[in-house]
Amino acid sequence: MIESISHITIIVKDVRRTAEFFHAIFNAKEVYDSSKINFSTSYEKFFIIGGTWIVAMEGEPLSERSYNHIAFKVPDTEFDKYVLKVKQLGVEIKAGRKRAEGESRSIYFYDYDNHLFELHTGTLAERLTRYTSG
Protein backbone atom coordinates (compact mmCIF):
# COMPACT_ATOMS: atom_id res chain seq x y z
CA MET A 1 0.00 0.00 0.00
CA ILE A 2 1.30 3.46 -0.93
CA GLU A 3 1.54 5.63 2.19
CA SER A 4 2.56 8.96 0.68
CA ILE A 5 5.07 10.63 -1.60
CA SER A 6 8.51 9.89 -0.18
CA HIS A 7 10.43 12.67 -1.94
CA ILE A 8 10.72 14.65 -5.15
CA THR A 9 14.05 14.97 -6.97
CA ILE A 10 14.81 17.63 -9.54
CA ILE A 11 17.97 17.77 -11.64
CA VAL A 12 19.70 21.14 -11.70
CA LYS A 13 22.85 22.63 -13.17
CA ASP A 14 23.93 24.39 -9.95
CA VAL A 15 22.78 22.83 -6.66
CA ARG A 16 24.00 25.79 -4.60
CA ARG A 17 22.08 28.29 -6.72
CA THR A 18 18.96 26.14 -6.41
CA ALA A 19 19.49 26.09 -2.62
CA GLU A 20 19.41 29.90 -2.63
CA PHE A 21 16.22 29.81 -4.74
CA PHE A 22 14.57 27.32 -2.35
CA HIS A 23 15.56 29.39 0.69
CA ALA A 24 14.38 32.69 -0.83
CA ILE A 25 11.00 31.52 -2.11
CA PHE A 26 10.01 28.54 0.04
CA ASN A 27 11.98 29.18 3.25
CA ALA A 28 13.34 25.67 2.70
CA LYS A 29 15.19 23.92 5.50
CA GLU A 30 18.40 22.33 4.19
CA VAL A 31 18.96 18.98 5.92
CA TYR A 32 21.76 17.35 3.88
CA ASP A 33 24.64 18.30 1.60
CA SER A 34 26.63 15.53 -0.10
CA SER A 35 29.74 17.68 -0.69
CA LYS A 36 31.73 15.72 1.94
CA ILE A 37 30.69 12.26 0.72
CA ASN A 38 28.41 11.40 -2.15
CA PHE A 39 26.21 8.31 -1.81
CA SER A 40 24.13 8.90 -4.95
CA THR A 41 24.81 9.46 -8.65
CA SER A 42 25.93 13.10 -8.24
CA TYR A 43 26.22 16.02 -5.85
CA GLU A 44 22.92 16.73 -4.09
CA LYS A 45 21.22 18.63 -1.29
CA PHE A 46 18.09 17.63 0.61
CA PHE A 47 15.49 20.14 1.74
CA ILE A 48 12.24 20.11 3.66
CA ILE A 49 9.61 22.37 2.12
CA GLY A 50 6.20 22.35 3.76
CA GLY A 51 6.89 18.95 5.26
CA THR A 52 7.97 17.42 1.92
CA TRP A 53 11.46 16.07 1.24
CA ILE A 54 12.80 17.74 -1.92
CA VAL A 55 16.14 16.82 -3.51
CA ALA A 56 18.19 19.04 -5.82
CA MET A 57 20.69 16.84 -7.67
CA GLU A 58 23.41 18.09 -9.98
CA GLY A 59 23.11 17.10 -13.61
CA GLU A 60 21.91 18.19 -17.01
CA PRO A 61 18.79 20.30 -16.44
CA LEU A 62 15.58 20.16 -18.46
CA SER A 63 16.08 21.43 -22.00
CA GLU A 64 12.41 22.40 -22.43
CA ARG A 65 9.67 23.87 -20.33
CA SER A 66 6.30 22.23 -19.83
CA TYR A 67 3.26 22.54 -17.62
CA ASN A 68 4.54 19.72 -15.38
CA HIS A 69 4.91 21.42 -12.04
CA ILE A 70 5.16 21.16 -8.28
CA ALA A 71 2.54 23.17 -6.39
CA PHE A 72 2.91 24.26 -2.79
CA LYS A 73 -0.04 25.37 -0.67
CA VAL A 74 0.22 28.82 0.91
CA PRO A 75 -2.34 30.68 3.04
CA ASP A 76 -4.39 33.20 1.09
CA THR A 77 -3.44 35.83 3.69
CA GLU A 78 0.24 35.40 2.73
CA PHE A 79 -0.19 35.05 -1.04
CA ASP A 80 0.82 38.64 -1.88
CA LYS A 81 3.96 38.27 0.26
CA TYR A 82 4.97 35.20 -1.76
CA VAL A 83 4.28 36.94 -5.07
CA LEU A 84 6.63 39.72 -3.95
CA LYS A 85 9.34 37.16 -3.06
CA VAL A 86 9.07 35.61 -6.53
CA LYS A 87 9.23 39.03 -8.23
CA GLN A 88 12.20 40.13 -6.11
CA LEU A 89 14.13 37.03 -7.14
CA GLY A 90 13.64 38.04 -10.78
CA VAL A 91 12.67 34.59 -12.07
CA GLU A 92 10.24 34.26 -14.95
CA ILE A 93 6.59 34.23 -13.98
CA LYS A 94 4.32 32.20 -16.25
CA ALA A 95 0.89 33.57 -17.04
CA GLY A 96 -1.69 31.62 -15.08
CA ARG A 97 -4.51 29.68 -16.66
CA LYS A 98 -8.04 31.04 -16.85
CA ARG A 99 -9.73 30.40 -13.52
CA ALA A 100 -13.34 29.64 -12.71
CA GLU A 101 -15.01 32.33 -10.65
CA GLY A 102 -14.38 31.74 -6.96
CA GLU A 103 -11.35 29.53 -7.57
CA SER A 104 -8.25 30.00 -5.41
CA ARG A 105 -5.24 32.11 -6.38
CA SER A 106 -1.99 30.83 -7.91
CA ILE A 107 1.30 32.10 -9.21
CA TYR A 108 3.42 29.97 -11.55
CA PHE A 109 7.15 30.58 -11.96
CA TYR A 110 10.23 28.86 -13.37
CA ASP A 111 13.47 28.14 -11.58
CA TYR A 112 16.84 28.48 -13.34
CA ASP A 113 16.56 24.97 -14.84
CA ASN A 114 13.10 25.10 -16.49
CA HIS A 115 11.20 23.54 -13.56
CA LEU A 116 7.77 25.07 -13.06
CA PHE A 117 6.55 25.76 -9.54
CA GLU A 118 3.19 26.99 -8.32
CA LEU A 119 2.13 28.65 -5.11
CA HIS A 120 -1.56 27.94 -4.61
CA THR A 121 -4.01 29.10 -1.95
CA GLY A 122 -6.69 26.45 -2.38
CA THR A 123 -7.29 22.85 -1.42
CA LEU A 124 -8.47 19.82 -3.36
CA ALA A 125 -11.79 19.85 -1.50
CA GLU A 126 -12.38 23.49 -2.45
CA ARG A 127 -11.56 22.82 -6.09
CA LEU A 128 -13.85 19.80 -6.30
CA THR A 129 -16.67 21.76 -4.68
CA ARG A 130 -16.19 24.59 -7.17
CA TYR A 131 -15.95 22.28 -10.21
CA THR A 132 -18.98 20.18 -9.27
CA SER A 133 -21.21 23.13 -8.36
CA GLY A 134 -21.53 24.15 -12.00
C-alpha positions in Angstrom: 0.0 0.0 0.0 1.3 3.5 -0.9 1.5 5.6 2.2 2.6 9.0 0.7 5.1 10.6 -1.6 8.5 9.9 -0.2 10.4 12.7 -1.9 10.7 14.7 -5.2 14.1 15.0 -7.0 14.8 17.6 -9.5 18.0 17.8 -11.6 19.7 21.1 -11.7 22.9 22.6 -13.2 23.9 24.4 -10.0 22.8 22.8 -6.7 24.0 25.8 -4.6 22.1 28.3 -6.7 19.0 26.1 -6.4 19.5 26.1 -2.6 19.4 29.9 -2.6 16.2 29.8 -4.7 14.6 27.3 -2.4 15.6 29.4 0.7 14.4 32.7 -0.8 11.0 31.5 -2.1 10.0 28.5 0.0 12.0 29.2 3.3 13.3 25.7 2.7 15.2 23.9 5.5 18.4 22.3 4.2 19.0 19.0 5.9 21.8 17.4 3.9 24.6 18.3 1.6 26.6 15.5 -0.1 29.7 17.7 -0.7 31.7 15.7 1.9 30.7 12.3 0.7 28.4 11.4 -2.2 26.2 8.3 -1.8 24.1 8.9 -4.9 24.8 9.5 -8.6 25.9 13.1 -8.2 26.2 16.0 -5.8 22.9 16.7 -4.1 21.2 18.6 -1.3 18.1 17.6 0.6 15.5 20.1 1.7 12.2 20.1 3.7 9.6 22.4 2.1 6.2 22.4 3.8 6.9 18.9 5.3 8.0 17.4 1.9 11.5 16.1 1.2 12.8 17.7 -1.9 16.1 16.8 -3.5 18.2 19.0 -5.8 20.7 16.8 -7.7 23.4 18.1 -10.0 23.1 17.1 -13.6 21.9 18.2 -17.0 18.8 20.3 -16.4 15.6 20.2 -18.5 16.1 21.4 -22.0 12.4 22.4 -22.4 9.7 23.9 -20.3 6.3 22.2 -19.8 3.3 22.5 -17.6 4.5 19.7 -15.4 4.9 21.4 -12.0 5.2 21.2 -8.3 2.5 23.2 -6.4 2.9 24.3 -2.8 0.0 25.4 -0.7 0.2 28.8 0.9 -2.3 30.7 3.0 -4.4 33.2 1.1 -3.4 35.8 3.7 0.2 35.4 2.7 -0.2 35.1 -1.0 0.8 38.6 -1.9 4.0 38.3 0.3 5.0 35.2 -1.8 4.3 36.9 -5.1 6.6 39.7 -3.9 9.3 37.2 -3.1 9.1 35.6 -6.5 9.2 39.0 -8.2 12.2 40.1 -6.1 14.1 37.0 -7.1 13.6 38.0 -10.8 12.7 34.6 -12.1 10.2 34.3 -15.0 6.6 34.2 -14.0 4.3 32.2 -16.3 0.9 33.6 -17.0 -1.7 31.6 -15.1 -4.5 29.7 -16.7 -8.0 31.0 -16.8 -9.7 30.4 -13.5 -13.3 29.6 -12.7 -15.0 32.3 -10.6 -14.4 31.7 -7.0 -11.4 29.5 -7.6 -8.3 30.0 -5.4 -5.2 32.1 -6.4 -2.0 30.8 -7.9 1.3 32.1 -9.2 3.4 30.0 -11.6 7.1 30.6 -12.0 10.2 28.9 -13.4 13.5 28.1 -11.6 16.8 28.5 -13.3 16.6 25.0 -14.8 13.1 25.1 -16.5 11.2 23.5 -13.6 7.8 25.1 -13.1 6.6 25.8 -9.5 3.2 27.0 -8.3 2.1 28.7 -5.1 -1.6 27.9 -4.6 -4.0 29.1 -2.0 -6.7 26.4 -2.4 -7.3 22.8 -1.4 -8.5 19.8 -3.4 -11.8 19.9 -1.5 -12.4 23.5 -2.4 -11.6 22.8 -6.1 -13.8 19.8 -6.3 -16.7 21.8 -4.7 -16.2 24.6 -7.2 -16.0 22.3 -10.2 -19.0 20.2 -9.3 -21.2 23.1 -8.4 -21.5 24.2 -12.0 
